[in-house]
């Protein structure tokens, strides 16, 4: 992964430097929002903490020790801004930053409070926050002419992330219930592939954008030593983004 990230960074830099000096450089700013869709339950990276939380073995015959939530619950809204430099009519380099966050309510699937019949659930809050900084290269095969401008590209994203589990937990050795908070955070990088389309408005100055991005990356949670059942958090998934573009 480190080799891939380094190679991608070098390629981004080389393409920007190699752009023809005579080509007109056009600046643009894109602001927008979208939806992040995490990788599914059956495609997550080995050791993923969400997968581990959902697949614990029985602690007693017929009594499951897993948490009860859905990976799809971590779908979240995103906001972003991106500055772009267009070299000529078909090549563009961009850099942007975004934000996404989500809180998911969880509980033990089978374990309950025996002494609290009015509210027996043993509950937790699972929180994820990600701030991605991304550099991309876009190719516009038909240029910036026309009322529809499709494109494709690739890039590198560097994500500052924080994941926490807060609430009540069960010690499965003696079934004692206790309150605690476990936190993992870090910065990780991974590749991005993207494709989309632009719809110009009012000539060549304004436009609307629709773009899909897919990223691959995972962060280290610290595993059992940090209180987590898995030693990875899979940060991969897709972004469906809608934006408003202004050229300068």
MIZAGU-21821 format. One line per 4 residues: number of its first residue (from 0); for each residue y, x, z of N, C-alpha, C. Coordinates in pm, whole numbers, plus 50000, padded with zeros to 5 digits. Layout:
NUM = Y:X:Z:Y:X:Z:Y:X:Z | ...
//
This chain:
0 = 49880:50082:50000:50000:50000:50000:50126:50086:50000 | 50127:50195:50082:50244:50282:50085:50268:50346:49948 | 50159:50386:49882:50173:50446:49749:50231:50346:49650 | 50185:50220:49657:50235:50116:49568:50383:50089:49592
4 = 50422:50085:49720:50562:50059:49753:50651:50173:49703 | 50607:50299:49726:50686:50414:49679:50700:50412:49527 | 50588:50383:49458:50592:50378:49312:50687:50269:49263 | 50684:50155:49330:50772:50046:49291:50918:50081:49312
8 = 50949:50145:49425:51087:50186:49451:51135:50285:49346 | 51051:50382:49311:51088:50480:49210:51110:50414:49074 | 51027:50316:49044:51040:50248:48914:51170:50167:48910 | 51203:50100:49021:51328:50025:49026:51448:50118:49004
12 = 51446:50232:49074:51557:50326:49060:51564:50384:48920 | 51448:50417:48863:51445:50477:48730:51498:50381:48625 | 51466:50253:48637:51510:50157:48537:51661:50137:48544 | 51713:50140:48668:51858:50125:48682:51931:50245:48623
16 = 51877:50365:48650:51941:50486:48598:51927:50497:48448 | 51813:50450:48396:51786:50464:48254:51857:50362:48167 | 51923:50265:48228:51993:50164:48148:52099:50233:48062 | 52115:50192:47938:52208:50260:47848:52349:50264:47906
20 = 52408:50382:47900:52542:50397:47955:52644:50312:47879 | 52614:50287:47752:52708:50210:47671:52696:50060:47693 | 52590:50017:47762:52568:49875:47781:52669:49820:47880 | 52718:49702:47854:52812:49637:47944:52739:49590:48068
24 = 52793:49624:48186:52733:49582:48313:52800:49453:48359 | 52721:49351:48380:52772:49221:48424:52721:49196:48566 | 52814:49168:48657:52779:49139:48795:52762:48990:48814 | 52668:48952:48903:52653:48811:48935:52603:48796:49078
28 = 52632:48683:49137:52589:48650:49273:52512:48518:49269 | 52396:48517:49334:52315:48396:49344:52299:48359:49491 | 52332:48235:49525:52313:48182:49659:52221:48061:49649 | 52129:48048:49744:52040:47935:49732:51952:47913:49853
32 = 51857:47824:49835:51761:47788:49939:51628:47757:49872 | 51523:47752:49952:51392:47727:49895:51288:47697:49999 | 51164:47710:49959:51049:47681:50043:50952:47797:50039 | 50911:47845:50158:50808:47947:50167:50674:47882:50194
36 = 50571:47921:50117:50436:47866:50131:50340:47980:50164 | 50289:47986:50288:50203:48099:50328:50070:48096:50257 | 50003:48211:50253:49868:48217:50197:49776:48125:50277 | 49679:48065:50208:49591:47967:50269:49493:48027:50368
40 = 49428:47940:50442:49333:47979:50547:49225:48072:50493 | 49172:48043:50374:49057:48118:50322:49096:48240:50239 | 49225:48270:50227:49268:48386:50148:49350:48486:50230 | 49356:48468:50359:49440:48555:50441:49374:48690:50463
44 = 49457:48790:50494:49410:48927:50510:49310:48936:50626 | 49216:49030:50617:49119:49051:50724:49191:49085:50854 | 49149:49021:50963:49209:49046:51092:49332:48962:51120 | 49365:48868:51032:49483:48785:51051:49475:48705:51180
48 = 49583:48702:51257:49583:48638:51388:49572:48486:51377 | 49631:48425:51274:49618:48281:51259:49474:48242:51229 | 49409:48318:51142:49268:48293:51112:49184:48308:51239 | 49213:48413:51318:49137:48436:51441:49157:48322:51540
52 = 49281:48272:51551:49307:48161:51643:49230:48035:51606 | 49205:48018:51476:49139:47897:51427:48987:47906:51422 | 48931:48022:51448:48787:48042:51426:48717:48103:51547 | 48762:48071:51666:48695:48123:51785:48559:48056:51805
56 = 48461:48128:51858:48328:48068:51881:48330:47972:52000 | 48222:47899:52016:48209:47808:52130:48206:47887:52260 | 48285:47842:52358:48285:47906:52490:48179:47847:52581 | 48136:47726:52549:48023:47658:52612:47952:47582:52501
60 = 47827:47546:52519:47760:47468:52413:47839:47343:52376 | 47881:47336:52252:47955:47220:52203:48102:47219:52240 | 48153:47325:52303:48294:47332:52344:48358:47450:52270 | 48446:47419:52173:48506:47521:52088:48628:47583:52156
64 = 48646:47714:52138:48759:47783:52199:48876:47806:52106 | 48876:47743:51988:48982:47763:51889:49107:47683:51922 | 49221:47726:51863:49342:47647:51868:49342:47545:51756 | 49422:47441:51774:49426:47330:51679:49564:47324:51613
68 = 49575:47380:51493:49694:47372:51410:49650:47397:51267 | 49742:47397:51173:49709:47420:51033:49797:47532:50981 | 49739:47624:50903:49818:47732:50843:49933:47673:50761 | 49912:47558:50698:50017:47496:50619:50138:47459:50704
72 = 50120:47447:50837:50233:47415:50924:50339:47524:50921 | 50302:47645:50876:50398:47755:50871:50480:47755:50742 | 50467:47653:50660:50562:47636:50551:50702:47621:50610 | 50799:47687:50550:50933:47685:50610:51040:47691:50503
76 = 51155:47637:50537:51270:47648:50450:51327:47790:50454 | 51390:47830:50345:51450:47963:50336:51591:47952:50281 | 51675:48048:50317:51807:48064:50255:51817:48209:50208 | 51895:48233:50103:51903:48369:50050:52032:48390:49972
80 = 52065:48517:49956:52174:48558:49868:52130:48684:49794 | 52173:48696:49668:52131:48811:49586:52244:48855:49494 | 52264:48988:49490:52362:49046:49398:52287:49110:49281 | 52332:49080:49160:52262:49126:49040:52353:49208:48950
84 = 52293:49307:48883:52361:49385:48781:52282:49372:48651 | 52345:49316:48549:52280:49299:48419:52324:49411:48326 | 52226:49483:48270:52251:49592:48174:52213:49542:48035 | 52312:49516:47954:52282:49458:47824:52245:49311:47840
88 = 52162:49265:47747:52134:49122:47740:51998:49084:47797 | 51910:49185:47824:51773:49151:47862:51723:49216:47991 | 51799:49306:48051:51753:49376:48170:51850:49354:48285 | 51795:49326:48402:51877:49298:48519:51812:49356:48644
92 = 51893:49416:48731:51848:49468:48859:51920:49391:48969 | 51845:49348:49073:51904:49270:49179:51860:49315:49317 | 51943:49288:49417:51910:49316:49556:51959:49200:49640 | 51875:49153:49733:51912:49036:49811:51852:49036:49949
96 = 51898:48941:50030:51848:48924:50166:51827:48775:50191 | 51730:48743:50275:51700:48604:50305:51668:48583:50451 | 51637:48460:50485:51598:48426:50622:51504:48306:50619 | 51401:48312:50703:51312:48198:50721:51260:48199:50864
100 = 51236:48082:50919:51184:48071:51055:51110:47940:51073 | 51011:47942:51163:50930:47823:51183:50867:47824:51322 | 50867:47708:51389:50793:47690:51514:50684:47587:51491 | 50561:47623:51529:50445:47535:51511:50386:47503:51648
104 = 50366:47375:51674:50302:47332:51798:50151:47343:51785 | 50087:47394:51889:49943:47414:51888:49884:47371:52022 | 49752:47350:52024:49679:47319:52147:49536:47364:52130 | 49466:47376:52241:49323:47406:52232:49249:47287:52175
108 = 49152:47315:52089:49080:47208:52022:48996:47126:52119 | 48922:47192:52209:48832:47122:52300:48864:47140:52447 | 48936:47246:52484:48964:47273:52625:49085:47192:52670 | 49076:47131:52789:49183:47047:52840:49204:47074:52989
112 = 49316:47020:53041:49345:47024:53185:49260:46918:53255 | 49165:46963:53337:49086:46865:53413:49164:46801:53525 | 49269:46871:53574:49345:46820:53687:49473:46749:53644 | 49491:46727:53515:49613:46664:53466:49576:46558:53363
116 = 49512:46448:53406:49462:46349:53311:49571:46279:53231 | 49695:46273:53284:49802:46205:53210:49850:46288:53091 | 49838:46420:53100:49877:46509:52990:49780:46627:52987 | 49660:46604:52935:49553:46704:52949:49561:46821:52849
120 = 49642:46811:52743:49643:46915:52641:49694:47048:52697 | 49632:47155:52654:49677:47291:52685:49748:47341:52560 | 49881:47349:52567:49963:47363:52446:50033:47498:52438 | 50066:47536:52313:50138:47660:52284:50241:47635:52174
124 = 50342:47718:52170:50436:47725:52058:50410:47856:51984 | 50382:47846:51854:50365:47963:51768:50490:47975:51681 | 50560:48087:51692:50687:48104:51620:50680:48225:51526 | 50736:48206:51406:50745:48315:51309:50886:48318:51253
128 = 50946:48439:51250:51077:48461:51190:51068:48581:51098 | 51120:48568:50976:51116:48676:50878:51253:48691:50812 | 51301:48816:50803:51423:48848:50729:51385:48947:50619 | 51370:48901:50494:51332:48992:50385:51453:49050:50314
132 = 51446:49179:50284:51543:49246:50197:51466:49291:50072 | 51509:49244:49955:51427:49258:49835:51507:49319:49720 | 51443:49411:49649:51498:49465:49525:51408:49427:49409 | 51465:49378:49299:51386:49330:49188:51443:49378:49054
136 = 51357:49379:48954:51395:49399:48814:51352:49275:48737 | 51443:49218:48659:51412:49101:48577:51424:49136:48429 | 51333:49075:48350:51335:49088:48206:51358:48950:48145 | 51461:48940:48061:51490:48815:47991:51450:48834:47845
140 = 51332:48788:47803:51282:48819:47669:51369:48763:47557 | 51442:48655:47583:51526:48594:47480:51674:48618:47506 | 51704:48707:47602:51843:48737:47631:51911:48626:47709 | 52043:48639:47721:52119:48540:47796:52180:48433:47706
144 = 52135:48427:47583:52183:48323:47492:52098:48197:47509 | 52154:48087:47474:52078:47962:47477:52099:47884:47606 | 52057:47759:47602:52076:47670:47716:51967:47685:47821 | 51858:47754:47787:51749:47781:47882:51715:47928:47872
148 = 51712:47998:47986:51690:48142:47986:51571:48177:48077 | 51450:48180:48023:51334:48219:48105:51333:48369:48131 | 51267:48409:48240:51258:48551:48273:51136:48575:48362 | 51100:48702:48374:50992:48745:48463:51032:48880:48521
152 = 50968:48920:48630:51005:49047:48691:50914:49087:48805 | 50952:49194:48869:50875:49248:48981:50972:49319:49075 | 50923:49353:49194:51009:49422:49288:50937:49461:49415 | 51016:49499:49513:50968:49541:49644:51046:49463:49750
156 = 50974:49409:49849:51040:49342:49961:51009:49417:50089 | 51111:49434:50172:51098:49494:50305:51131:49384:50406 | 51033:49348:50489:51047:49233:50577:51053:49274:50724 | 51160:49234:50790:51167:49244:50935:51114:49112:50991
160 = 51009:49118:51073:50941:48995:51117:50918:48995:51267 | 50901:48876:51321:50871:48857:51464:50781:48735:51478 | 50669:48752:51548:50574:48643:51572:50548:48636:51721 | 50542:48514:51776:50516:48499:51919:50426:48379:51945
164 = 50353:48387:52053:50272:48276:52106:50315:48254:52251 | 50367:48135:52280:50421:48104:52412:50361:47973:52463 | 50321:47971:52589:50268:47847:52646:50156:47873:52743 | 50057:47783:52742:49944:47791:52832:49821:47842:52757
168 = 49743:47924:52827:49624:47983:52767:49509:47974:52867 | 49387:47994:52815:49267:47983:52897:49194:48117:52898 | 49163:48166:53017:49077:48283:53032:48933:48233:53021 | 48867:48264:52910:48734:48207:52885:48624:48270:52970
172 = 48658:48369:53054:48557:48423:53145:48540:48336:53269 | 48653:48280:53318:48645:48192:53436:48714:48058:53414 | 48768:48036:53290:48835:47912:53250:48961:47883:53331 | 49023:47987:53385:49152:47970:53451:49260:47948:53346
176 = 49354:47860:53375:49465:47828:53285:49590:47899:53337 | 49660:47970:53248:49777:48046:53288:49884:48036:53180 | 50007:48063:53219:50119:48065:53125:50154:48209:53090 | 50189:48230:52961:50225:48365:52919:50298:48358:52786
180 = 50349:48474:52744:50414:48486:52614:50373:48620:52553 | 50330:48614:52427:50288:48734:52355:50377:48748:52231 | 50428:48868:52209:50525:48891:52101:50481:49012:52018 | 50487:48997:51888:50465:49108:51794:50581:49109:51696
184 = 50628:49228:51661:50738:49239:51566:50730:49373:51494 | 50802:49382:51384:50800:49507:51309:50868:49490:51175 | 50857:49594:51094:50911:49594:50958:50801:49644:50865 | 50775:49570:50760:50670:49605:50665:50718:49580:50523
188 = 50654:49644:50427:50696:49632:50287:50578:49593:50200 | 50608:49533:50086:50504:49495:49992:50561:49460:49856 | 50474:49447:49756:50519:49415:49620:50549:49268:49602 | 50631:49239:49502:50671:49103:49467:50660:49085:49316
192 = 50603:48974:49272:50608:48933:49132:50686:48802:49124 | 50759:48782:49015:50842:48663:49005:50854:48617:48861 | 50881:48489:48846:50920:48435:48716:51006:48312:48742 | 51093:48281:48645:51183:48169:48665:51259:48134:48538
196 = 51359:48050:48558:51440:48005:48446:51583:47980:48495 | 51682:48010:48408:51821:47983:48438:51875:47879:48341 | 51961:47795:48393:52025:47691:48313:52175:47712:48321 | 52239:47770:48216:52383:47796:48220:52464:47666:48235
200 = 52578:47680:48304:52672:47568:48321:52811:47619:48290 | 52885:47547:48212:53023:47586:48184:53033:47719:48113 | 52955:47737:48010:52955:47864:47938:52861:47963:48005 | 52906:48089:48015:52820:48195:48066:52858:48238:48207
204 = 52942:48161:48275:52992:48200:48406:52906:48144:48519 | 52871:48018:48511:52795:47953:48617:52655:47917:48567 | 52565:47900:48660:52430:47861:48621:52348:47815:48741 | 52242:47743:48711:52143:47703:48810:52015:47783:48786
208 = 51945:47817:48892:51823:47896:48879:51708:47827:48951 | 51590:47838:48893:51465:47793:48954:51368:47910:48942 | 51319:47960:49055:51238:48081:49054:51122:48071:49152 | 51007:48124:49108:50891:48137:49197:50862:48285:49219
212 = 50846:48324:49346:50809:48461:49382:50679:48458:49462 | 50598:48562:49441:50479:48579:49525:50479:48719:49582 | 50458:48728:49713:50464:48857:49782:50333:48884:49855 | 50304:49014:49873:50185:49058:49946:50228:49157:50053
216 = 50199:49126:50179:50231:49218:50289:50166:49165:50416 | 50149:49253:50512:50099:49213:50644:50158:49305:50749 | 50173:49253:50871:50225:49330:50982:50120:49348:51090 | 50138:49450:51173:50045:49480:51282:50090:49408:51409
220 = 49998:49334:51473:50030:49262:51597:50000:49343:51722 | 49919:49445:51712:49874:49517:51830:49740:49470:51882 | 49688:49359:51828:49554:49313:51861:49536:49277:52007 | 49416:49299:52060:49379:49260:52196:49468:49327:52300
224 = 49510:49450:52275:49594:49520:52372:49728:49450:52391 | 49773:49377:52290:49900:49304:52299:49879:49157:52329 | 49755:49115:52350:49726:48977:52385:49692:48886:52270 | 49673:48942:52149:49644:48861:52031:49497:48871:51993
228 = 49445:48766:51933:49306:48764:51890:49286:48837:51758 | 49391:48855:51680:49384:48930:51553:49484:49042:51553 | 49454:49149:51480:49543:49265:51479:49639:49267:51361 | 49640:49162:51277:49730:49154:51161:49797:49017:51159
232 = 49914:49013:51096:49975:48885:51059:50002:48891:50909 | 49937:48802:50835:49951:48799:50690:50086:48736:50654 | 50176:48815:50597:50309:48769:50557:50316:48731:50410 | 50201:48736:50342:50199:48703:50200:50215:48554:50174
236 = 50253:48523:50052:50269:48384:50013:50367:48369:49899 | 50404:48245:49872:50494:48216:49760:50625:48158:49807 | 50730:48187:49730:50863:48130:49752:50902:48049:49630 | 50941:47926:49649:51000:47845:49543:51148:47831:49574
240 = 51232:47896:49493:51375:47907:49523:51461:47834:49421 | 51565:47770:49471:51667:47706:49388:51800:47773:49420 | 51874:47812:49316:51997:47884:49341:52112:47844:49250 | 52231:47885:49291:52353:47867:49211:52409:48004:49181
244 = 52430:48036:49053:52469:48169:49008:52614:48168:48958 | 52686:48275:48997:52822:48297:48948:52830:48436:48889 | 52878:48450:48765:52894:48581:48701:53040:48624:48712 | 53057:48759:48719:53192:48816:48731:53222:48907:48613
//
